[in-house]
Amino acid sequence: MKILVLSQGRYGDRIADTLRTKGPSHWSIHAIRVPSVDYEQALDEPESVHIEGLTECDLLLSLCEEPSATLLLPTIAERAGASSAIVAIDDPKWSPGPGMETQISEELRRAGVSCVFARPLCTLDPIGDPFVDEFTKFFGRPEFEFEISNDTIVAASVKRSAPCGSAFFIAEKLVGVKVKDVLDQAGLLLHYYPCLASMEYDPLLNETPMHIAGFEVKKAVYRALRRARQRTA
């Protein structure tokens, strides 16, 4: 699968690095920097915006941090021949607004491109699209596997990581932690990593993206603990 990563800074660059180092070897990861662009230009004349390094891809992964960059997605998808698109909204300021998200998704759909907006990106699940679902085999809503002995985590592995790579960090640091302390430690470790999701309130989530990310990690740890206990029962 060919993935074209659209980045505008540290947040996107870290995810691109995670895909390269932790993703499957048969994926091709190409990351480009999307320039800052005037909102009106992106809205009215997206074809006039020059973006260096565009290559053909199966999946577009938008990690852009400006609403105007999100408006360019239909144009970028057409130029890159993309079949699918994932748009990360880890900060409500990145979104051009719910109405515009719907409009962008519809424009992409008419062009034959499946699109999903993930807020935050670590809540991404399969959607029935072959390329998005291939991505979520490895990255999206986190999943762990634990082994327990004497009420202690003795082994931890990652079945699926958040795209930022935090699950790998958390799994490594949880080995040796007492089961009673694991949930609290997992939440702390996400912040230590650190999670780059925003602490700004998102009205569509009725919560902050960072808190949602923390909830997802704790739920994944709880599920892994439950499975490990069932195996040792």
N, C-alpha and C positions, 0 to 999 in steps of 0.2 A: 504494500500500500504506500502510495506517495502522499505525504502530508506537507502542506505548505503552511508554515506558522507565520502569522502576522503579529509583529511585536512593536512596542513603542518604548520599552524600557526594561528595568530590572525584573519586574513581574513576569513578563513574557519571555525574557531571555532565560530565566531560571527554569521555566517549564520546558522550553525547547531543549535545554541541556538534559533535563530529566528524561525526556522522550528518547534522546540519543543514547544515553548511558543505561537506562533501565528498560527501554522498549525492546520489542523483538527485533532480531537482526534483519528480518525481511522487510522492515519498514524503512522507507527513505524519508529523512527529515530535512527539509530545507526551510530556513528561517530568514525572513526579510524584515527590514525596518520600514514601517509605514510613516510617512512624514506628517507633521502637523499641517492641517489644511483648514481653510476658512469654512465655517459651517454652510454658508450660503453657496459657496462654490461646490462643496461636496453634495449638496442637495440638488442644485440646479444644473451643474456641469461636471458630474463625476468623471466623465470621460476625458476631461481636460487635466486631470491630476496624473502626474508621472510618478510611477513607483518603480524603483530600481530592483532588479533581481527576480521579477516574476517568472515562475516556471510552471509547467503543467503539473497538475496534482489530481488526486482522487478526492482528498479531504482538505478543506480549508479549516484551520484552527485560528480563530480571531482572538487575540489577547490584547487588543487595542484599548488604550486608556482615554480616548477622546471620542465623544459622541459623533463628531464629524467623520472619524475614520470608519465607524460602523456603517455610515451611509454609503461608503464606497464598496461594500461587500458584493452587491449584484454585479458591479462593473469588474471587480477583481475576479469573481467567480467565472464570469464569462471569458476574461482574458486567460485565466489559468485552466479553463476546461474542467472546473471542479464539478463533482457529482453531489457532494455533501458539504455541509458547513456546520461547525460548532462555534458558538459565540459565548465567550466567558463574560459574565457580568459579576465580578467580584467587588465592585464598588458601584453604587447606584449612579454616581456621577458619570460613569462610562456609557450609560444608556442614553439613546436619543429620545427615550420616552416609550411607554407601552404601545401607544398608537403607531409610532414609527417602527417599533420592533415588528408589530403585526404586518405593517406595510412591506417592510423589507423581506420578511418571511414569505409573504404572498408573491412578491416579485421574483424571489428565488424559486419558489414552487412552480410558477408559470414557466420559468426557464429550465425546469427539470432538476432543480437542486434542492435536496432535502436540507432543512435548517432547524437547529435547536438552539435556543438561548438557555444557558445554564447559569443559574444564580444561587449560590456560587458554583464554580466549575466542579467542585468536589461533590456535587449532588447529581452529576450526570449519570443517567441510566440508558440502557438500550432503548431505541425508538422504532425498531423495525426496519432501519436503513442499513445496508450491508457495511458501509464504511464507518458510520457512527458506531454501529454495534461491534465492529472489529476493534475500534479504539477502546470501547468500554470493556472489552475482555481483559484489558491491562490497566486502564486508567479511568477514573470516574469516582463513584461512591466507594470509599475505601472498604476493604475486607481483609481480615487477618486470620491466621491459624495459629493456635497456641498449643503447647504441651505443658501440663501441670504436674508437679511432683512435690509432695509435702507443702501444699498450699502456696507454691511458688511457681512463677513462670520460668520454665527451664529451656524452652525453645519458642521462638516466634518467627513466623514468616508472613509474607505479604501475598495475598491472593490477587488483590487489586489495590493500587495506590491512588491516592489523590494525585492529579497531574503535577502538582508542585513537588512531589517526591517525599512529602512529610511522612507517609506511612512507613517507608523504609527506615527513616530516622527513629520513629516511634517504636517500631518493632525491635530494633537493635537495643534501644535503651530500656525496654520493658523486661528483658531477660534478667532474672534475679530478683525481680520485684514481687513482693507478697501479693497474693490474689486480692486481699482486702484493700490494697492501696492502688491497684492497677487503674481503675477508672479515673481517679484524681490525677495520677501521674500522667496518664495519656493526655488529659486536657492541658496540663502544664507543658508537656513536651511539644505539643502543637505550637504553643506560644514561643517556646525556646527555639523552634526550628529556624526561623519564625514563620508563622502564617502571615501572608501578605494581604489577606482579604481585609476589606475596610471595616472600621468600627462605626461607620456612618449608617444611620437607620435607613433601611430600604422599605418603603411603604408597601411594596408588592410582597415582601417577605414578612412584614410586621415584626422585623428583627434586623439585627446587623449581620452582614455576610460572615464576619469573623465568628460570631456566636453560632451561626448555623454550621460553620465548618467544625467548631468544637463539638457541637451536638452529634454530628456525623461520625466523628472519631470515637466518641464515647459509645455510641450505638454499635459501631463496628467491633469495638473491644468487648462490649457486653455479649454480642452474638458469638464471638470467638471463645469467650470464657464459657458460655453455656454449652457449646459443642465439645469443648475440651473436658468439661465436667461429665457430660454424658458418656464420653469414651472411657473415662476412668471409673464410672459408677459400677 
